[in-house]
Amino acid sequence: MRDGDNLVSHRVIAKLHDEQVMSKQLSCPRCDKPGLKTWTELDDEEREVVRRLPASAEYSLSERQATHQWCTRCWYEKPATDEHG
């Protein structure tokens, strides 16, 4: 290989960087697992767990379904107004 040649194109490097930044923005602030899930992304068992989380006393189920996100590793619940992520 010649000096200055890259194994990966600048376009691919930029895409990988953008994916890393996005996964950090959507990661759990408590356990750092990427990919907080919306209500529609949860399966039936996960939805049952969500119904029993402490936030169920603070917010209506319909509000939680519409605006909240959950981590399925530690069950952190991110309200729409949460400034963590």
C-alpha positions as CSV (number, residue, x, y, z in Angstrom):
1,M,0.0,0.0,0.0
2,R,1.2,3.5,-0.8
3,D,1.7,6.1,1.9
4,G,-1.4,8.1,2.5
5,D,-3.8,5.5,1.2
6,N,-6.7,4.5,3.5
7,L,-8.2,1.1,3.7
8,V,-11.6,2.7,4.3
9,S,-13.0,5.5,2.2
10,H,-13.8,8.9,3.8
11,R,-17.5,8.3,3.1
12,V,-17.5,5.0,5.1
13,I,-15.6,6.6,7.9
14,A,-18.1,9.5,8.1
15,K,-21.0,7.0,8.1
16,L,-19.5,4.9,10.9
17,H,-18.9,8.1,12.9
18,D,-22.5,9.2,12.4
19,E,-23.8,5.8,13.5
20,Q,-21.7,5.9,16.6
21,V,-22.9,9.4,17.5
22,M,-26.5,8.4,16.9
23,S,-26.2,5.3,19.0
24,K,-24.8,7.3,21.9
25,Q,-27.7,9.8,21.7
26,L,-30.2,6.9,21.8
27,S,-28.3,5.0,24.5
28,C,-29.5,4.5,28.1
29,P,-28.1,7.1,30.4
30,R,-28.1,4.5,33.3
31,C,-26.4,1.4,31.7
32,D,-25.2,2.8,28.3
33,K,-27.0,0.1,26.3
34,P,-27.7,1.5,22.8
35,G,-31.2,1.5,21.5
36,L,-33.9,2.8,23.8
37,K,-37.2,1.4,22.6
38,T,-40.6,3.0,22.1
39,W,-43.8,1.3,23.0
40,T,-44.3,-0.1,19.5
41,E,-40.8,-1.6,19.5
42,L,-41.5,-3.6,22.8
43,D,-42.7,-7.1,22.6
44,D,-45.6,-8.3,24.8
45,E,-43.5,-9.5,27.7
46,E,-41.5,-6.2,27.7
47,R,-44.8,-4.2,27.7
48,E,-46.0,-6.1,30.7
49,V,-42.8,-5.2,32.6
50,V,-43.2,-1.5,31.5
51,R,-46.8,-1.5,32.9
52,R,-45.4,-2.4,36.3
53,L,-42.5,0.1,36.5
54,P,-42.7,2.9,39.1
55,A,-43.4,5.6,36.5
56,S,-46.8,4.0,36.0
57,A,-47.9,5.9,39.1
58,E,-46.7,9.2,37.7
59,Y,-47.9,9.1,34.1
60,S,-51.0,7.6,32.4
61,L,-50.4,4.5,30.3
62,S,-51.5,6.4,27.2
63,E,-49.0,9.2,27.8
64,R,-46.2,6.7,28.4
65,Q,-47.1,4.8,25.3
66,A,-47.0,8.0,23.2
67,T,-43.9,9.7,24.5
68,H,-41.7,7.5,26.7
69,Q,-38.8,5.2,25.8
70,W,-37.4,2.3,27.7
71,C,-34.1,0.4,28.1
72,T,-34.7,-3.3,28.1
73,R,-31.5,-4.1,30.0
74,C,-32.0,-2.0,33.2
75,W,-35.6,-0.8,32.6
76,Y,-34.7,2.9,32.7
77,E,-37.7,4.9,31.5
78,K,-37.0,8.1,29.6
79,P,-39.9,10.6,29.7
80,A,-40.3,12.9,26.8
81,T,-39.2,15.8,29.0
82,D,-36.1,14.1,30.2
83,E,-32.9,16.0,29.4
84,H,-30.5,13.0,29.7
85,G,-30.5,12.0,26.1
